[in-house]
Amino acid sequence: MGDRRRPKEWVMSNVAWIGLGHMGIPMSKHFVDAGHEVRGVDIEESARARARENGVEIVDSVREAVHDVDVVCTMLPSGKQVTEVLTGPDGAFAHMPAGAVAVDFSTTGIETAEALGAQAREQGVGFVDAPVSGGVIGAEKGDLALMLGGDGEHVTAVERFTKLVGEYIVHVGPSGRGQAMKVVNNAMMGVGMAVSCEASVLAQRLGLDPQVFYDMVLRSSGDNWAFRNWFPLPGVVATSPASHGYEAGFMVDLVAKDLRLAVELGTEHDVTMATSQTAFELFRRTSEAGAGTRDLTALALELGAKVDPPAAG
Ligand code: NAD
């Protein structure tokens, strides 16, 4: 993968990677495979251990990770953590070389990205919001969709890095525009997943064979991305987390965060977001029932899906 994408003018870079979870692990591996020196930071030992196995050099602090890099990549749960690691006296902006660029692949919302863009400018470094779509499988394949917000010069400067993980990469506009695109997309994905879960449970109650139901919907008008890739009943789509004990994947708490961001933006811009609100409430209920860190397909269990053997947890 790394070699195929290595351009003729390839140069090795030092890279900092902060946030080595479900997405950060496979994404950072593409950077290692491409021959870059990747220094990683994560608060969880299990994440650090997995990254180490992939060839990431684990360091103890953001400061140590970023002091001589060309690019700082973040893939963290939400805007709160991204702001924590990028700003403040111990944050990346204060210690990365002038002219280096921070690329935030996380979903943080528009306000966070705009604030980080302004702060980066004040501190003489670059910032690009670069939320991604395509899930863990897209991260593993390196063919994510990337929605970039930031100054053109910074977007261009990090192109050789974003290409390592993304296949469809669009510079949407200034800081925050990538997040705007992502929040709208994920409102559609979250609603798609919610209706796919309830429809699959109903199909099960009606005695429809899950495989027959899945194959028919794919050729019918109910098809959607979440249904196709993350069919929420086990044993039909091998790569769906539902076929792996509902282990994330994409956690319930993260899709709830994305839907909340969409509903808040709807309120701010006077747009009715009724289906996003309902989907948010369903995922929040699933989280409150104790499944916040399971995959979002676990909503089907909350809605009464019968799985055999019973899912763990
Ligand atoms: P995750 O929770 O699996 O990974 C986040 C990692 O960040 C964890 O390993 C956690 O320990 C680490 N972390 C948290 N706070 C930290 C801190 N202060 N310093 C260092 N490390 C810290 O989440 P994920 O599924 O990898 O998602 C990451 C982001 O990507 C989220 O914003 C999510 O909405 C978005 N996203 C996820 C998917 C998906 O399918 N999982 C798809 C598209 C976008």
Boltz pocket constraint, residues with backbone or C-beta under 6 A from the ligand:
constraints:
  - pocket:
      binder: B
      contacts: [[A, 18], [A, 19], [A, 20], [A, 21], [A, 22], [A, 23], [A, 24], [A, 41], [A, 42], [A, 43], [A, 44], [A, 47], [A, 75], [A, 76], [A, 77], [A, 78], [A, 81], [A, 84], [A, 85], [A, 105], [A, 106], [A, 107], [A, 108], [A, 132], [A, 133], [A, 134], [A, 135], [A, 136], [A, 249], [A, 250], [A, 251], [A, 254]]
      max_distance: 6.0
